[in-house]
Amino acid sequence: MSQTSQLNEISTLELAQALMERLSISPDDWHRLKSNRNSRASEQAAAAMVFLVKNEPQEAQARLQQAVGWLDKSISAPPCPTHGHQREEIKE
């Protein structure tokens, strides 16, 4: 069976979800990739695709705006909550 034939057996939503899973940053890679603009934009754009396929344009638009924000550098990664929490504990 050709690759195209195999892909035709998978729904558009399943394909979009598979892409989103592939591009999502795993917990193991979070610290390494949390500020990687291309990784973060890709993750958000893939999530937007899932919402578009599910006919949820407002959710898709929010994810696309996040993707653009990563690319145009108008947003950046917040500090890690666990690191900030540790600093507060040390101060006490």
N, CA, C and O atoms as a CHARMM CRD file, in Angstrom:
* protein
*
  368
    1    1 MET  N      0.85400  -1.17900   0.00000 PROA 1      0.00000
    2    1 MET  CA     0.00000   0.00000   0.00000 PROA 1      0.00000
    3    1 MET  C      0.90100   1.24300   0.00000 PROA 1      0.00000
    4    1 MET  O      1.86300   1.32400   0.76400 PROA 1      0.00000
    5    2 SER  N      0.57700   2.19800  -0.85800 PROA 2      0.00000
    6    2 SER  CA     1.39700   3.41100  -0.94500 PROA 2      0.00000
    7    2 SER  C      1.13800   4.31300   0.25600 PROA 2      0.00000
    8    2 SER  O      0.13400   4.17900   0.95600 PROA 2      0.00000
    9    3 GLN  N      2.06000   5.22100   0.46900 PROA 3      0.00000
   10    3 GLN  CA     1.92500   6.14600   1.59900 PROA 3      0.00000
   11    3 GLN  C      0.67500   7.00800   1.44300 PROA 3      0.00000
   12    3 GLN  O     -0.01500   7.28200   2.42500 PROA 3      0.00000
   13    4 THR  N      0.37900   7.43700   0.21800 PROA 4      0.00000
   14    4 THR  CA    -0.82200   8.23800  -0.02700 PROA 4      0.00000
   15    4 THR  C     -2.07100   7.43700   0.30100 PROA 4      0.00000
   16    4 THR  O     -3.00400   7.97000   0.90200 PROA 4      0.00000
   17    5 SER  N     -2.10500   6.17400  -0.08100 PROA 5      0.00000
   18    5 SER  CA    -3.25800   5.32300   0.22900 PROA 5      0.00000
   19    5 SER  C     -3.43000   5.16900   1.73400 PROA 5      0.00000
   20    5 SER  O     -4.54900   5.20200   2.24600 PROA 5      0.00000
   21    6 GLN  N     -2.32200   5.00100   2.43300 PROA 6      0.00000
   22    6 GLN  CA    -2.39000   4.87600   3.89000 PROA 6      0.00000
   23    6 GLN  C     -2.92600   6.16300   4.51000 PROA 6      0.00000
   24    6 GLN  O     -3.75100   6.11500   5.42300 PROA 6      0.00000
   25    7 LEU  N     -2.46600   7.30600   4.02400 PROA 7      0.00000
   26    7 LEU  CA    -2.92800   8.58700   4.56500 PROA 7      0.00000
   27    7 LEU  C     -4.40600   8.81600   4.28000 PROA 7      0.00000
   28    7 LEU  O     -5.10100   9.43900   5.08200 PROA 7      0.00000
   29    8 ASN  N     -4.89100   8.32100   3.14900 PROA 8      0.00000
   30    8 ASN  CA    -6.30600   8.48500   2.80800 PROA 8      0.00000
   31    8 ASN  C     -7.21800   7.73000   3.76400 PROA 8      0.00000
   32    8 ASN  O     -8.40400   8.04600   3.86100 PROA 8      0.00000
   33    9 GLU  N     -6.69000   6.74500   4.46800 PROA 9      0.00000
   34    9 GLU  CA    -7.49000   5.98500   5.42300 PROA 9      0.00000
   35    9 GLU  C     -7.59600   6.68100   6.78100 PROA 9      0.00000
   36    9 GLU  O     -8.36900   6.25700   7.64100 PROA 9      0.00000
   37   10 ILE  N     -6.82700   7.73800   6.96900 PROA 10     0.00000
   38   10 ILE  CA    -6.82000   8.47100   8.23700 PROA 10     0.00000
   39   10 ILE  C     -7.61600   9.75700   8.04800 PROA 10     0.00000
   40   10 ILE  O     -7.46600  10.44000   7.03500 PROA 10     0.00000
   41   11 SER  N     -8.45600  10.08400   9.01400 PROA 11     0.00000
   42   11 SER  CA    -9.25800  11.30300   8.89600 PROA 11     0.00000
   43   11 SER  C     -8.37200  12.54300   8.99300 PROA 11     0.00000
   44   11 SER  O     -7.25900  12.49400   9.51700 PROA 11     0.00000
   45   12 THR  N     -8.88600  13.63700   8.48300 PROA 12     0.00000
   46   12 THR  CA    -8.16300  14.90800   8.54500 PROA 12     0.00000
   47   12 THR  C     -7.89900  15.29600   9.99600 PROA 12     0.00000
   48   12 THR  O     -6.81700  15.78300  10.32600 PROA 12     0.00000
   49   13 LEU  N     -8.88300  15.08000  10.85700 PROA 13     0.00000
   50   13 LEU  CA    -8.70200  15.40100  12.27200 PROA 13     0.00000
   51   13 LEU  C     -7.59100  14.55400  12.88300 PROA 13     0.00000
   52   13 LEU  O     -6.76400  15.06600  13.63700 PROA 13     0.00000
   53   14 GLU  N     -7.56900  13.26600  12.56100 PROA 14     0.00000
   54   14 GLU  CA    -6.50900  12.39800  13.09000 PROA 14     0.00000
   55   14 GLU  C     -5.13200  12.84000  12.60600 PROA 14     0.00000
   56   14 GLU  O     -4.16200  12.80500  13.36400 PROA 14     0.00000
   57   15 LEU  N     -5.04800  13.25500  11.34900 PROA 15     0.00000
   58   15 LEU  CA    -3.77000  13.75500  10.82800 PROA 15     0.00000
   59   15 LEU  C     -3.33900  15.02000  11.56500 PROA 15     0.00000
   60   15 LEU  O     -2.17800  15.16100  11.94700 PROA 15     0.00000
   61   16 ALA  N     -4.28600  15.93900  11.76200 PROA 16     0.00000
   62   16 ALA  CA    -3.97000  17.18300  12.46900 PROA 16     0.00000
   63   16 ALA  C     -3.54900  16.89000  13.90900 PROA 16     0.00000
   64   16 ALA  O     -2.60100  17.48900  14.41700 PROA 16     0.00000
   65   17 GLN  N     -4.25500  15.97100  14.56100 PROA 17     0.00000
   66   17 GLN  CA    -3.90900  15.61200  15.93600 PROA 17     0.00000
   67   17 GLN  C     -2.54200  14.94200  16.00600 PROA 17     0.00000
   68   17 GLN  O     -1.78300  15.17900  16.94600 PROA 17     0.00000
   69   18 ALA  N     -2.22500  14.11000  15.02300 PROA 18     0.00000
   70   18 ALA  CA    -0.91400  13.45700  14.99900 PROA 18     0.00000
   71   18 ALA  C      0.19600  14.49100  14.82800 PROA 18     0.00000
   72   18 ALA  O      1.24000  14.39800  15.47300 PROA 18     0.00000
   73   19 LEU  N     -0.03000  15.47500  13.96000 PROA 19     0.00000
   74   19 LEU  CA     0.95600  16.53800  13.77800 PROA 19     0.00000
   75   19 LEU  C      1.12400  17.33700  15.06700 PROA 19     0.00000
   76   19 LEU  O      2.24300  17.67100  15.45700 PROA 19     0.00000
   77   20 MET  N      0.00600  17.64100  15.72600 PROA 20     0.00000
   78   20 MET  CA     0.07300  18.38200  16.98100 PROA 20     0.00000
   79   20 MET  C      0.86300  17.59500  18.02900 PROA 20     0.00000
   80   20 MET  O      1.69400  18.16200  18.73700 PROA 20     0.00000
   81   21 GLU  N      0.60500  16.30100  18.12500 PROA 21     0.00000
   82   21 GLU  CA     1.35100  15.46700  19.07700 PROA 21     0.00000
   83   21 GLU  C      2.83400  15.45400  18.75100 PROA 21     0.00000
   84   21 GLU  O      3.67400  15.53300  19.64700 PROA 21     0.00000
   85   22 ARG  N      3.15400  15.35400  17.47100 PROA 22     0.00000
   86   22 ARG  CA     4.55800  15.30100  17.04400 PROA 22     0.00000
   87   22 ARG  C      5.28200  16.60800  17.37500 PROA 22     0.00000
   88   22 ARG  O      6.45300  16.58800  17.75500 PROA 22     0.00000
   89   23 LEU  N      4.59000  17.74400  17.23200 PROA 23     0.00000
   90   23 LEU  CA     5.22900  19.04500  17.42900 PROA 23     0.00000
   91   23 LEU  C      5.12600  19.57100  18.85600 PROA 23     0.00000
   92   23 LEU  O      5.76100  20.56900  19.19600 PROA 23     0.00000
   93   24 SER  N      4.33200  18.90800  19.69400 PROA 24     0.00000
   94   24 SER  CA     4.20800  19.34200  21.08800 PROA 24     0.00000
   95   24 SER  C      5.51700  19.10900  21.83000 PROA 24     0.00000
   96   24 SER  O      6.19700  18.10400  21.62500 PROA 24     0.00000
   97   25 ILE  N      5.85200  20.05300  22.68800 PROA 25     0.00000
   98   25 ILE  CA     7.07000  19.93200  23.48700 PROA 25     0.00000
   99   25 ILE  C      6.77400  19.00800  24.66200 PROA 25     0.00000
  100   25 ILE  O      5.85400  19.25700  25.44100 PROA 25     0.00000
  101   26 SER  N      7.54600  17.95800  24.78200 PROA 26     0.00000
  102   26 SER  CA     7.34000  16.99300  25.86300 PROA 26     0.00000
  103   26 SER  C      7.85100  17.57300  27.18100 PROA 26     0.00000
  104   26 SER  O      8.69900  18.46500  27.17700 PROA 26     0.00000
  105   27 PRO  N      7.34000  17.07300  28.30300 PROA 27     0.00000
  106   27 PRO  CA     7.83600  17.54400  29.60200 PROA 27     0.00000
  107   27 PRO  C      9.35600  17.38300  29.74000 PROA 27     0.00000
  108   27 PRO  O     10.01600  18.20300  30.37900 PROA 27     0.00000
  109   28 ASP  N      9.90100  16.32800  29.14100 PROA 28     0.00000
  110   28 ASP  CA    11.35300  16.10800  29.21800 PROA 28     0.00000
  111   28 ASP  C     12.14600  17.17000  28.46700 PROA 28     0.00000
  112   28 ASP  O     13.28700  17.46600  28.82100 PROA 28     0.00000
  113   29 ASP  N     11.54000  17.74000  27.42800 PROA 29     0.00000
  114   29 ASP  CA    12.22900  18.74700  26.61300 PROA 29     0.00000
  115   29 ASP  C     11.84000  20.17700  26.96500 PROA 29     0.00000
  116   29 ASP  O     12.34800  21.12400  26.36600 PROA 29     0.00000
  117   30 TRP  N     10.93900  20.33800  27.93800 PROA 30     0.00000
  118   30 TRP  CA    10.37700  21.65600  28.21800 PROA 30     0.00000
  119   30 TRP  C     11.44700  22.70900  28.51200 PROA 30     0.00000
  120   30 TRP  O     11.44200  23.77000  27.88800 PROA 30     0.00000
  121   31 HSD  N     12.34900  22.44500  29.43100 PROA 31     0.00000
  122   31 HSD  CA    13.34800  23.45700  29.78600 PROA 31     0.00000
  123   31 HSD  C     14.26500  23.78700  28.61600 PROA 31     0.00000
  124   31 HSD  O     14.69100  24.93100  28.45900 PROA 31     0.00000
  125   32 ARG  N     14.56500  22.79300  27.80300 PROA 32     0.00000
  126   32 ARG  CA    15.46400  23.00000  26.67100 PROA 32     0.00000
  127   32 ARG  C     14.79000  23.78800  25.54400 PROA 32     0.00000
  128   32 ARG  O     15.44700  24.57500  24.86300 PROA 32     0.00000
  129   33 LEU  N     13.49200  23.58400  25.34600 PROA 33     0.00000
  130   33 LEU  CA    12.80300  24.17400  24.19900 PROA 33     0.00000
  131   33 LEU  C     11.81400  25.28000  24.53900 PROA 33     0.00000
  132   33 LEU  O     11.21500  25.85800  23.63200 PROA 33     0.00000
  133   34 LYS  N     11.62400  25.59200  25.81800 PROA 34     0.00000
  134   34 LYS  CA    10.57700  26.55200  26.18000 PROA 34     0.00000
  135   34 LYS  C     10.77800  27.92500  25.55600 PROA 34     0.00000
  136   34 LYS  O      9.80700  28.65700  25.37200 PROA 34     0.00000
  137   35 SER  N     11.99600  28.28900  25.22800 PROA 35     0.00000
  138   35 SER  CA    12.26500  29.58600  24.60700 PROA 35     0.00000
  139   35 SER  C     12.61600  29.46500  23.12700 PROA 35     0.00000
  140   35 SER  O     12.98400  30.45700  22.49800 PROA 35     0.00000
  141   36 ASN  N     12.50900  28.26800  22.56800 PROA 36     0.00000
  142   36 ASN  CA    12.81100  28.06100  21.15400 PROA 36     0.00000
  143   36 ASN  C     11.61400  28.53900  20.33600 PROA 36     0.00000
  144   36 ASN  O     10.56900  27.89000  20.30300 PROA 36     0.00000
  145   37 ARG  N     11.78100  29.66700  19.68700 PROA 37     0.00000
  146   37 ARG  CA    10.66500  30.30900  18.99200 PROA 37     0.00000
  147   37 ARG  C     10.06400  29.43400  17.89500 PROA 37     0.00000
  148   37 ARG  O      8.84300  29.38400  17.74600 PROA 37     0.00000
  149   38 ASN  N     10.89600  28.75400  17.13600 PROA 38     0.00000
  150   38 ASN  CA    10.37600  27.90300  16.07100 PROA 38     0.00000
  151   38 ASN  C      9.57800  26.73300  16.64900 PROA 38     0.00000
  152   38 ASN  O      8.51100  26.39600  16.13500 PROA 38     0.00000
  153   39 SER  N     10.08600  26.12000  17.70600 PROA 39     0.00000
  154   39 SER  CA     9.36900  25.00100  18.33800 PROA 39     0.00000
  155   39 SER  C      8.04300  25.45700  18.91800 PROA 39     0.00000
  156   39 SER  O      7.02500  24.78400  18.76000 PROA 39     0.00000
  157   40 ARG  N      8.05600  26.59600  19.58600 PROA 40     0.00000
  158   40 ARG  CA     6.82300  27.09400  20.20600 PROA 40     0.00000
  159   40 ARG  C      5.80000  27.50700  19.15200 PROA 40     0.00000
  160   40 ARG  O      4.61000  27.23200  19.30200 PROA 40     0.00000
  161   41 ALA  N      6.26000  28.17300  18.07600 PROA 41     0.00000
  162   41 ALA  CA     5.34800  28.57900  17.00600 PROA 41     0.00000
  163   41 ALA  C      4.77600  27.35200  16.29700 PROA 41     0.00000
  164   41 ALA  O      3.58800  27.31900  15.97700 PROA 41     0.00000
  165   42 SER  N      5.60300  26.36000  16.05500 PROA 42     0.00000
  166   42 SER  CA     5.13900  25.12900  15.40100 PROA 42     0.00000
  167   42 SER  C      4.08100  24.43200  16.24300 PROA 42     0.00000
  168   42 SER  O      3.07100  23.95600  15.72600 PROA 42     0.00000
  169   43 GLU  N      4.32600  24.37900  17.53700 PROA 43     0.00000
  170   43 GLU  CA     3.38800  23.74900  18.46600 PROA 43     0.00000
  171   43 GLU  C      2.02900  24.46100  18.41700 PROA 43     0.00000
  172   43 GLU  O      0.98700  23.80800  18.35600 PROA 43     0.00000
  173   44 GLN  N      2.04500  25.78600  18.44300 PROA 44     0.00000
  174   44 GLN  CA     0.80500  26.56100  18.42300 PROA 44     0.00000
  175   44 GLN  C      0.09600  26.46700  17.07000 PROA 44     0.00000
  176   44 GLN  O     -1.13000  26.37000  17.02000 PROA 44     0.00000
  177   45 ALA  N      0.85500  26.49500  15.97800 PROA 45     0.00000
  178   45 ALA  CA     0.25300  26.39900  14.64600 PROA 45     0.00000
  179   45 ALA  C     -0.41700  25.03800  14.44700 PROA 45     0.00000
  180   45 ALA  O     -1.48900  24.95600  13.84800 PROA 45     0.00000
  181   46 ALA  N      0.20400  23.98600  14.93900 PROA 46     0.00000
  182   46 ALA  CA    -0.39000  22.65000  14.83200 PROA 46     0.00000
  183   46 ALA  C     -1.67100  22.56600  15.66000 PROA 46     0.00000
  184   46 ALA  O     -2.65100  21.95800  15.23000 PROA 46     0.00000
  185   47 ALA  N     -1.66500  23.16800  16.83500 PROA 47     0.00000
  186   47 ALA  CA    -2.87800  23.19000  17.66100 PROA 47     0.00000
  187   47 ALA  C     -3.98000  23.96700  16.93900 PROA 47     0.00000
  188   47 ALA  O     -5.14700  23.57700  16.98200 PROA 47     0.00000
  189   48 ALA  N     -3.61300  25.05500  16.28300 PROA 48     0.00000
  190   48 ALA  CA    -4.59000  25.83700  15.52300 PROA 48     0.00000
  191   48 ALA  C     -5.21900  24.99200  14.42100 PROA 48     0.00000
  192   48 ALA  O     -6.42100  25.08300  14.17300 PROA 48     0.00000
  193   49 MET  N     -4.41500  24.17800  13.76900 PROA 49     0.00000
  194   49 MET  CA    -4.92400  23.31000  12.70300 PROA 49     0.00000
  195   49 MET  C     -5.99600  22.36000  13.24500 PROA 49     0.00000
  196   49 MET  O     -7.01800  22.14100  12.59500 PROA 49     0.00000
  197   50 VAL  N     -5.76500  21.80500  14.42100 PROA 50     0.00000
  198   50 VAL  CA    -6.76000  20.91200  15.02800 PROA 50     0.00000
  199   50 VAL  C     -8.06800  21.66600  15.25400 PROA 50     0.00000
  200   50 VAL  O     -9.14300  21.15600  14.93900 PROA 50     0.00000
  201   51 PHE  N     -7.97800  22.87600  15.80000 PROA 51     0.00000
  202   51 PHE  CA    -9.19800  23.65000  16.04600 PROA 51     0.00000
  203   51 PHE  C     -9.89300  24.04800  14.74700 PROA 51     0.00000
  204   51 PHE  O    -11.12300  24.08600  14.70000 PROA 51     0.00000
  205   52 LEU  N     -9.13500  24.34300  13.69600 PROA 52     0.00000
  206   52 LEU  CA    -9.75200  24.65800  12.40500 PROA 52     0.00000
  207   52 LEU  C    -10.52400  23.46000  11.86600 PROA 52     0.00000
  208   52 LEU  O    -11.65400  23.60400  11.39700 PROA 52     0.00000
  209   53 VAL  N     -9.92300  22.29100  11.93100 PROA 53     0.00000
  210   53 VAL  CA   -10.57600  21.07500  11.43900 PROA 53     0.00000
  211   53 VAL  C    -11.83900  20.78300  12.24900 PROA 53     0.00000
  212   53 VAL  O    -12.81600  20.25600  11.71600 PROA 53     0.00000
  213   54 LYS  N    -11.81600  21.12500  13.53400 PROA 54     0.00000
  214   54 LYS  CA   -12.97800  20.90000  14.40300 PROA 54     0.00000
  215   54 LYS  C    -13.98900  22.04200  14.30800 PROA 54     0.00000
  216   54 LYS  O    -14.96000  22.07900  15.06300 PROA 54     0.00000
  217   55 ASN  N    -13.75700  22.97900  13.37100 PROA 55     0.00000
  218   55 ASN  CA   -14.64100  24.12600  13.14700 PROA 55     0.00000
  219   55 ASN  C    -14.78000  24.99800  14.39700 PROA 55     0.00000
  220   55 ASN  O    -15.88000  25.39800  14.77600 PROA 55     0.00000
  221   56 GLU  N    -13.64800  25.27800  15.01900 PROA 56     0.00000
  222   56 GLU  CA   -13.59300  26.16900  16.17700 PROA 56     0.00000
  223   56 GLU  C    -12.64800  27.33000  15.84600 PROA 56     0.00000
  224   56 GLU  O    -11.52500  27.38900  16.34700 PROA 56     0.00000
  225   57 PRO  N    -13.12300  28.26300  14.98500 PROA 57     0.00000
  226   57 PRO  CA   -12.23700  29.31100  14.47900 PROA 57     0.00000
  227   57 PRO  C    -11.67400  30.24500  15.54400 PROA 57     0.00000
  228   57 PRO  O    -10.54100  30.70800  15.40700 PROA 57     0.00000
  229   58 GLN  N    -12.42300  30.53300  16.59000 PROA 58     0.00000
  230   58 GLN  CA   -11.88800  31.43600  17.61300 PROA 58     0.00000
  231   58 GLN  C    -10.70500  30.81300  18.34500 PROA 58     0.00000
  232   58 GLN  O     -9.71000  31.48600  18.61600 PROA 58     0.00000
  233   59 GLU  N    -10.81600  29.53300  18.66300 PROA 59     0.00000
  234   59 GLU  CA    -9.69900  28.83700  19.31000 PROA 59     0.00000
  235   59 GLU  C     -8.50600  28.75800  18.36400 PROA 59     0.00000
  236   59 GLU  O     -7.36100  28.92600  18.78100 PROA 59     0.00000
  237   60 ALA  N     -8.78400  28.50000  17.08600 PROA 60     0.00000
  238   60 ALA  CA    -7.70500  28.44300  16.09300 PROA 60     0.00000
  239   60 ALA  C     -7.00900  29.79300  15.99100 PROA 60     0.00000
  240   60 ALA  O     -5.78000  29.86000  15.94900 PROA 60     0.00000
  241   61 GLN  N     -7.78600  30.85900  15.95000 PROA 61     0.00000
  242   61 GLN  CA    -7.19900  32.19500  15.83400 PROA 61     0.00000
  243   61 GLN  C     -6.31700  32.52200  17.03400 PROA 61     0.00000
  244   61 GLN  O     -5.24700  33.10900  16.87500 PROA 61     0.00000
  245   62 ALA  N     -6.75300  32.15100  18.21800 PROA 62     0.00000
  246   62 ALA  CA    -5.94100  32.41000  19.41700 PROA 62     0.00000
  247   62 ALA  C     -4.59800  31.69100  19.31700 PROA 62     0.00000
  248   62 ALA  O     -3.56000  32.25600  19.66000 PROA 62     0.00000
  249   63 ARG  N     -4.62100  30.43600  18.84300 PROA 63     0.00000
  250   63 ARG  CA    -3.36200  29.68400  18.71100 PROA 63     0.00000
  251   63 ARG  C     -2.47700  30.27400  17.61700 PROA 63     0.00000
  252   63 ARG  O     -1.25600  30.32700  17.76200 PROA 63     0.00000
  253   64 LEU  N     -3.09700  30.72000  16.51900 PROA 64     0.00000
  254   64 LEU  CA    -2.31400  31.34000  15.44300 PROA 64     0.00000
  255   64 LEU  C     -1.68200  32.65200  15.90300 PROA 64     0.00000
  256   64 LEU  O     -0.54800  32.96300  15.53600 PROA 64     0.00000
  257   65 GLN  N     -2.41700  33.41700  16.70600 PROA 65     0.00000
  258   65 GLN  CA    -1.84500  34.65600  17.24300 PROA 65     0.00000
  259   65 GLN  C     -0.65900  34.35300  18.15200 PROA 65     0.00000
  260   65 GLN  O      0.33400  35.08100  18.14700 PROA 65     0.00000
  261   66 GLN  N     -0.76100  33.28600  18.92800 PROA 66     0.00000
  262   66 GLN  CA     0.36700  32.87000  19.76300 PROA 66     0.00000
  263   66 GLN  C      1.55600  32.48100  18.88700 PROA 66     0.00000
  264   66 GLN  O      2.69400  32.84900  19.18100 PROA 66     0.00000
  265   67 ALA  N      1.29500  31.74000  17.81700 PROA 67     0.00000
  266   67 ALA  CA     2.37400  31.33300  16.91100 PROA 67     0.00000
  267   67 ALA  C      3.06200  32.55300  16.31200 PROA 67     0.00000
  268   67 ALA  O      4.29100  32.61600  16.26700 PROA 67     0.00000
  269   68 VAL  N      2.27800  33.51300  15.85600 PROA 68     0.00000
  270   68 VAL  CA     2.85100  34.74100  15.29000 PROA 68     0.00000
  271   68 VAL  C      3.63700  35.49000  16.35600 PROA 68     0.00000
  272   68 VAL  O      4.70800  36.02700  16.07200 PROA 68     0.00000
  273   69 GLY  N      3.12200  35.53000  17.57200 PROA 69     0.00000
  274   69 GLY  CA     3.82900  36.19600  18.66800 PROA 69     0.00000
  275   69 GLY  C      5.20100  35.59600  18.92400 PROA 69     0.00000
  276   69 GLY  O      6.16000  36.31800  19.19900 PROA 69     0.00000
  277   70 TRP  N      5.29300  34.28100  18.83400 PROA 70     0.00000
  278   70 TRP  CA     6.60500  33.64000  18.99400 PROA 70     0.00000
  279   70 TRP  C      7.53400  34.03200  17.85600 PROA 70     0.00000
  280   70 TRP  O      8.71800  34.29100  18.07100 PROA 70     0.00000
  281   71 LEU  N      6.98800  34.07200  16.64300 PROA 71     0.00000
  282   71 LEU  CA     7.82300  34.36800  15.47900 PROA 71     0.00000
  283   71 LEU  C      8.25200  35.83000  15.41300 PROA 71     0.00000
  284   71 LEU  O      9.38000  36.13100  15.02400 PROA 71     0.00000
  285   72 ASP  N      7.34800  36.74600  15.79500 PROA 72     0.00000
  286   72 ASP  CA     7.71800  38.16700  15.72000 PROA 72     0.00000
  287   72 ASP  C      8.33200  38.68500  17.02200 PROA 72     0.00000
  288   72 ASP  O      8.60300  39.87700  17.16600 PROA 72     0.00000
  289   73 LYS  N      8.54200  37.77600  17.95500 PROA 73     0.00000
  290   73 LYS  CA     9.20700  38.05800  19.23300 PROA 73     0.00000
  291   73 LYS  C      8.41700  39.01000  20.13200 PROA 73     0.00000
  292   73 LYS  O      8.99000  39.68100  20.99000 PROA 73     0.00000
  293   74 SER  N      7.09000  39.06500  19.93000 PROA 74     0.00000
  294   74 SER  CA     6.26700  39.90600  20.79800 PROA 74     0.00000
  295   74 SER  C      5.88800  39.18500  22.09200 PROA 74     0.00000
  296   74 SER  O      5.39900  39.81400  23.03000 PROA 74     0.00000
  297   75 ILE  N      6.11100  37.87300  22.14900 PROA 75     0.00000
  298   75 ILE  CA     5.92000  37.13100  23.39600 PROA 75     0.00000
  299   75 ILE  C      7.16900  36.31300  23.67700 PROA 75     0.00000
  300   75 ILE  O      7.95400  36.01500  22.77700 PROA 75     0.00000
  301   76 SER  N      7.33500  35.95800  24.93100 PROA 76     0.00000
  302   76 SER  CA     8.46000  35.10300  25.31100 PROA 76     0.00000
  303   76 SER  C      8.01000  34.17900  26.43300 PROA 76     0.00000
  304   76 SER  O      6.94500  34.36200  27.02300 PROA 76     0.00000
  305   77 ALA  N      8.82800  33.20000  26.70700 PROA 77     0.00000
  306   77 ALA  CA     8.47800  32.19600  27.71200 PROA 77     0.00000
  307   77 ALA  C      8.48200  32.81300  29.10300 PROA 77     0.00000
  308   77 ALA  O      9.40800  33.54500  29.45200 PROA 77     0.00000
  309   78 PRO  N      7.45000  32.52400  29.90500 PROA 78     0.00000
  310   78 PRO  CA     7.46400  32.97700  31.29500 PROA 78     0.00000
  311   78 PRO  C      8.49100  32.16700  32.08100 PROA 78     0.00000
  312   78 PRO  O      8.89000  31.08600  31.64600 PROA 78     0.00000
  313   79 PRO  N      8.91800  32.67300  33.22200 PROA 79     0.00000
  314   79 PRO  CA     9.85400  31.88700  34.03000 PROA 79     0.00000
  315   79 PRO  C      9.19200  30.59000  34.49500 PROA 79     0.00000
  316   79 PRO  O      7.97000  30.51100  34.62700 PROA 79     0.00000
  317   80 CYS  N      9.99900  29.61100  34.73000 PROA 80     0.00000
  318   80 CYS  CA     9.50900  28.31500  35.18400 PROA 80     0.00000
  319   80 CYS  C      8.87800  28.47000  36.56900 PROA 80     0.00000
  320   80 CYS  O      9.53200  28.97400  37.48200 PROA 80     0.00000
  321   81 PRO  N      7.62500  28.04900  36.74600 PROA 81     0.00000
  322   81 PRO  CA     6.96700  28.21900  38.04400 PROA 81     0.00000
  323   81 PRO  C      7.66900  27.48300  39.18000 PROA 81     0.00000
  324   81 PRO  O      7.67700  27.96400  40.31300 PROA 81     0.00000
  325   82 THR  N      8.25200  26.33700  38.89600 PROA 82     0.00000
  326   82 THR  CA     8.91100  25.60500  39.98100 PROA 82     0.00000
  327   82 THR  C     10.18600  26.30500  40.41300 PROA 82     0.00000
  328   82 THR  O     10.54200  26.27600  41.59200 PROA 82     0.00000
  329   83 HSD  N     10.87600  26.93300  39.47600 PROA 83     0.00000
  330   83 HSD  CA    12.08800  27.65700  39.86100 PROA 83     0.00000
  331   83 HSD  C     11.74500  28.89400  40.67500 PROA 83     0.00000
  332   83 HSD  O     12.41200  29.19200  41.66700 PROA 83     0.00000
  333   84 GLY  N     10.70600  29.61900  40.26000 PROA 84     0.00000
  334   84 GLY  CA    10.28200  30.79500  41.01300 PROA 84     0.00000
  335   84 GLY  C      9.83400  30.42200  42.41200 PROA 84     0.00000
  336   84 GLY  O     10.10300  31.14600  43.37000 PROA 84     0.00000
  337   85 HSD  N      9.14800  29.28700  42.53000 PROA 85     0.00000
  338   85 HSD  CA     8.66600  28.81800  43.82600 PROA 85     0.00000
  339   85 HSD  C      9.84400  28.47200  44.73500 PROA 85     0.00000
  340   85 HSD  O      9.81300  28.76000  45.93100 PROA 85     0.00000
  341   86 GLN  N     10.86400  27.86200  44.17600 PROA 86     0.00000
  342   86 GLN  CA    12.03300  27.50800  44.98000 PROA 86     0.00000
  343   86 GLN  C     12.72400  28.76500  45.50200 PROA 86     0.00000
  344   86 GLN  O     13.19200  28.79200  46.64000 PROA 86     0.00000
  345   87 ARG  N     12.78700  29.79800  44.67800 PROA 87     0.00000
  346   87 ARG  CA    13.41800  31.04600  45.11700 PROA 87     0.00000
  347   87 ARG  C     12.65900  31.65200  46.29200 PROA 87     0.00000
  348   87 ARG  O     13.26300  32.16000  47.23600 PROA 87     0.00000
  349   88 GLU  N     11.32000  31.59200  46.22500 PROA 88     0.00000
  350   88 GLU  CA    10.52200  32.13700  47.31800 PROA 88     0.00000
  351   88 GLU  C     10.76700  31.36500  48.60700 PROA 88     0.00000
  352   88 GLU  O     10.84700  31.95800  49.68300 PROA 88     0.00000
  353   89 GLU  N     10.88600  30.05300  48.50100 PROA 89     0.00000
  354   89 GLU  CA    11.12900  29.24300  49.69500 PROA 89     0.00000
  355   89 GLU  C     12.48100  29.57600  50.31000 PROA 89     0.00000
  356   89 GLU  O     12.62100  29.59600  51.53300 PROA 89     0.00000
  357   90 ILE  N     13.46500  29.83200  49.47700 PROA 90     0.00000
  358   90 ILE  CA    14.80500  30.14600  49.96900 PROA 90     0.00000
  359   90 ILE  C     14.79700  31.47700  50.71100 PROA 90     0.00000
  360   90 ILE  O     15.51000  31.63800  51.70100 PROA 90     0.00000
  361   91 LYS  N     13.99200  32.43700  50.23700 PROA 91     0.00000
  362   91 LYS  CA    13.92700  33.75400  50.87000 PROA 91     0.00000
  363   91 LYS  C     13.36300  33.66900  52.28600 PROA 91     0.00000
  364   91 LYS  O     13.75100  34.44900  53.15600 PROA 91     0.00000
  365   92 GLU  N     12.46000  32.73600  52.51800 PROA 92     0.00000
  366   92 GLU  CA    11.77700  32.66400  53.82100 PROA 92     0.00000
  367   92 GLU  C     12.65000  32.19900  54.91800 PROA 92     0.00000
  368   92 GLU  O     12.20300  32.09300  56.06000 PROA 92     0.00000
